[in-house]
Amino acid sequence: MTLIRMKPEMKLALPRTRAFTLVELMIAIAIFATVIIAIYASWSSILRSVKAGSEATAEVQRQRMAVRALEDSLRGIRLFQENIRYYSFLADTSEEDAALSFVSHLPKSFPRAGDFGEQVVRRLTFTVEPGTNGAKNLVLRQNPLLFESSVDEEENPLVLARNVRLFTLEFWGPNSRDWEVEWLYTNQLPKLIRFTLGFAQPNARSIQQPADLVTRVIPVSSLAVPRGMQMPGGQPPRQPNQNPPINPNPNPGATRIRN
């Protein structure tokens, strides 16, 4: 067997590997960090947009619920002559924001209806009270007729709408020729009630910015149920000597409404 000896110049040259320099490594790290920062910034922007959109949607839905609750409750107003002290219609428009209290026959879809079971006739009280960050909320308290106010309902009323800038009431009575800003007849009902709710605009930074106004005119069954229809067996009604006094808190023993 003959061995072939290769000449030195015929030897195959092995490939030489080249490592990264420190400068190249730092540049690669910088590019990677930039990409990560860009992805994080985009993701954070998406999360903020989703959160802002969800909050705006929830706020609009809450405002619609507030308007709907006022409409439904005003359409179901009840006034019985025989028990006028319990069914009195109370409206306070002397302050910057109005307050309203009345008895209504409510639908089963009314907010918090499940807490009252079959007691569909309840006294409702709408007030505007201070909220967080200097904003004002439209709150609702309700309790069944002839029952004492619930402590939980007094201390934790339902917040119908936040960031309320305006709540006004106007009334059209039997002899009205224009809208009245006061209604002093607690034993009577107006024919029409006009309410206006003003909500702060989204992302408003100043209370001087104009509010989004919602106005509704609600027809009311202004005729009170006569005494004869309330007496069992069609007995003639008892004629009282005098009308009972109107109590700002119509339910005996009930806790005074706190603002």
WOVEN-V820934 format. One record per residue. N is the residue number from 1. RES is the residue in one small letter. SS is DSSP state (hx for helix, st for strand, lp for the rest). OMEGA is omega in whole degrees, 0 to 359 (none if undefined). Layout:
N,RES,SS,OMEGA
N,RES,SS,OMEGA
//
This chain:
1,m,lp,184
2,t,lp,178
3,l,lp,178
4,i,lp,181
5,r,lp,180
6,m,lp,178
7,k,lp,181
8,p,hx,183
9,e,hx,180
10,m,hx,180
11,k,lp,179
12,l,lp,179
13,a,lp,178
14,l,lp,180
15,p,lp,181
16,r,lp,178
17,t,lp,183
18,r,lp,181
19,a,lp,176
20,f,lp,174
21,t,lp,180
22,l,hx,180
23,v,hx,179
24,e,hx,179
25,l,hx,179
26,m,hx,178
27,i,hx,179
28,a,hx,179
29,i,hx,180
30,a,hx,179
31,i,hx,179
32,f,hx,179
33,a,hx,179
34,t,hx,178
35,v,hx,180
36,i,hx,180
37,i,hx,179
38,a,hx,178
39,i,hx,180
40,y,hx,180
41,a,hx,179
42,s,hx,180
43,w,hx,179
44,s,hx,178
45,s,hx,178
46,i,hx,180
47,l,hx,178
48,r,hx,179
49,s,hx,179
50,v,hx,179
51,k,hx,179
52,a,hx,178
53,g,hx,179
54,s,hx,179
55,e,hx,179
56,a,hx,179
57,t,hx,179
58,a,hx,181
59,e,hx,178
60,v,hx,179
61,q,hx,178
62,r,hx,178
63,q,hx,177
64,r,hx,179
65,m,hx,179
66,a,hx,179
67,v,hx,180
68,r,hx,179
69,a,hx,178
70,l,hx,180
71,e,hx,183
72,d,hx,183
73,s,hx,180
74,l,hx,179
75,r,hx,182
76,g,lp,182
77,i,st,176
78,r,lp,177
79,l,lp,181
80,f,st,183
81,q,hx,184
82,e,hx,182
83,n,hx,187
84,i,hx,181
85,r,hx,178
86,y,hx,185
87,y,hx,184
88,s,lp,179
89,f,lp,186
90,l,st,178
91,a,st,180
92,d,st,179
93,t,lp,183
94,s,lp,181
95,e,lp,180
96,e,lp,177
97,d,lp,184
98,a,lp,173
99,a,st,187
100,l,st,179
101,s,st,182
102,f,st,178
103,v,st,184
104,s,st,172
105,h,st,193
106,l,lp,176
107,p,lp,181
108,k,lp,179
109,s,lp,182
110,f,lp,181
111,p,lp,179
112,r,lp,179
113,a,hx,180
114,g,hx,180
115,d,hx,186
116,f,lp,175
117,g,lp,183
118,e,lp,181
119,q,lp,186
120,v,lp,177
121,v,st,185
122,r,st,173
123,r,st,180
124,l,st,177
125,t,st,178
126,f,st,178
127,t,st,175
128,v,st,186
129,e,st,180
130,p,st,176
131,g,lp,180
132,t,hx,176
133,n,hx,177
134,g,hx,179
135,a,lp,179
136,k,st,182
137,n,st,170
138,l,st,184
139,v,st,182
140,l,st,171
141,r,st,181
142,q,st,177
143,n,st,181
144,p,st,180
145,l,lp,178
146,l,lp,177
147,f,lp,176
148,e,lp,180
149,s,lp,177
150,s,lp,179
151,v,hx,179
152,d,hx,179
153,e,hx,179
154,e,hx,185
155,e,hx,181
156,n,lp,181
157,p,lp,179
158,l,st,176
159,v,st,182
160,l,st,182
161,a,st,177
162,r,lp,178
163,n,lp,178
164,v,st,181
165,r,st,186
166,l,st,172
167,f,st,182
168,t,st,179
169,l,st,174
170,e,st,189
171,f,st,175
172,w,st,185
173,g,lp,181
174,p,lp,182
175,n,lp,184
176,s,lp,172
177,r,lp,177
178,d,lp,180
179,w,lp,178
180,e,st,181
181,v,lp,178
182,e,lp,174
183,w,lp,186
184,l,lp,185
185,y,lp,185
186,t,lp,180
187,n,lp,177
188,q,lp,178
189,l,lp,174
190,p,lp,178
191,k,lp,181
192,l,st,174
193,i,st,177
194,r,st,177
195,f,st,179
196,t,st,176
197,l,st,177
198,g,st,182
199,f,st,177
200,a,lp,179
201,q,lp,179
202,p,lp,178
203,n,lp,178
204,a,lp,182
205,r,lp,182
206,s,lp,179
207,i,lp,179
208,q,lp,180
209,q,lp,182
210,p,lp,182
211,a,lp,172
212,d,st,186
213,l,st,175
214,v,st,182
215,t,st,178
216,r,st,174
217,v,st,186
218,i,st,173
219,p,st,183
220,v,lp,173
221,s,lp,190
222,s,lp,179
223,l,lp,178
224,a,lp,177
225,v,st,184
226,p,lp,183
227,r,hx,184
228,g,hx,181
229,m,hx,180
230,q,lp,184
231,m,lp,180
232,p,hx,176
233,g,hx,178
234,g,hx,180
235,q,lp,179
236,p,lp,183
237,p,lp,176
238,r,lp,180
239,q,lp,179
240,p,lp,178
241,n,lp,179
242,q,lp,180
243,n,lp,179
244,p,lp,180
245,p,lp,178
246,i,lp,180
247,n,lp,178
248,p,lp,175
249,n,lp,193
250,p,lp,183
251,n,lp,180
252,p,lp,178
253,g,lp,181
254,a,lp,179
255,t,lp,179
256,r,lp,181
257,i,lp,179
258,r,lp,177
259,n,lp,none
//
